[in-house]
Amino acid sequence: MNPNDPRILGFLADLMLAEGHQFNNQKEQTAGYFKGLKSISQWPQFNKFTLGYVFSNIDSSDKNFKKAINWQYEPLTTAPAKMIPGIPIIDCSEKNKAIKGC
């Protein structure tokens, strides 16, 4: 594995978040979160989705839940994603705020 591959950093952040949650280790969760932010800065289209996927399992009342949902859907709204047949583009304008994912 290439340690400079930003996907590896994103997956490591996911693992740290999940393991920290499983063992109630806030320090590991915090470290995983900041590692995740670093991975997002290196490759946002990939790592926003992977971090968002892990975060979307938290309670919906948590302040990070909405961020997680946005991280999952944001890469789908970029120009390259719009060109992929079969990918539904969600309209999150004001009139559709009630749609899950907005």
N, C-alpha and C positions, 0 to 999 in steps of 0.2 A: 504494500500500500504506500501511496505517496503521502507523506505527512504534510505536504504543502497544498494538498487538494482541499479546497474549502468545503467540499461535501463531508470529508472526514471530520472536520471541526464541527460542522452542524450535527452530525450523528453523535459525536462525543458529547456535545451539549445536550442533545435529547436524552442520552443515556444518563448523564449526570442529573438532569431534571427528574427523570423517572425513578432512578435509584434514591435520590434525595427524598422524594415523596414517599417511596415505599418504606424507607427506614426512618422517616420523620427527621431528616437531617437538613435543617434550614440552611446551614453553611454550604453544603453541597448543592442545594437547589439554587442558591444565590450565585455561586460560582458558575453553575451550568447556564443560568440566565445570561450572565455577562459574556460567557463564551459564545452563547447563541447570538447575542447582539453583534459580536465580532464576526461570526460566521455570516451573518446577514449582510454586514458591510462588505464582505468579500464576494458574495454571490447571492444577492437578494432574491432573484427569481426562484432559486432552488431552496435556500435555507429559510425564507419566510414561510414557505409551505411546510417544511419538515418541523420547524419549531412551532408553528401554529397548530399542526396536527397534535403534537404532544400537549400543548397548552389547552386545546379544546376539550380535553378530558377533565378539566377542573370544573368546579361548581360554577354554574352560570351567573351567580351573584358576585363572583370574584371579579375584581377590577381588571384582571388580565384576560378574562374570557373574551370580551369584545375585541381586544387586541389580537387574540389568537384567531378568531374567526376572520378578521380583516387580513391578517397575515396569510391565511390560507387562500383567500379569494383574490387578493391584490395581484399576484402574478398572472392570474387568468384574465385580467383586464388590460394587460399590456398588449401592444401591437402584435408581437409574434403569436401570442395565444389566440388572438382574434382570427388568425389565419388558419387555425387548425380545425378542420371539419369535425363536427360532433361535440365541440366544447361549448357548453351553454354559457353565454355571457350574461351575467346578472346585472340588471339595471337597478342600481342602488340610489336612484334619485329620490327626492323627497316623497314622491307619491308611493314608492315601494319600500319604505323603511321597515315595514312589518315582515318582509320576506326574510326567512332565515338566511343568515350570511351577510346581511346588510347592517 
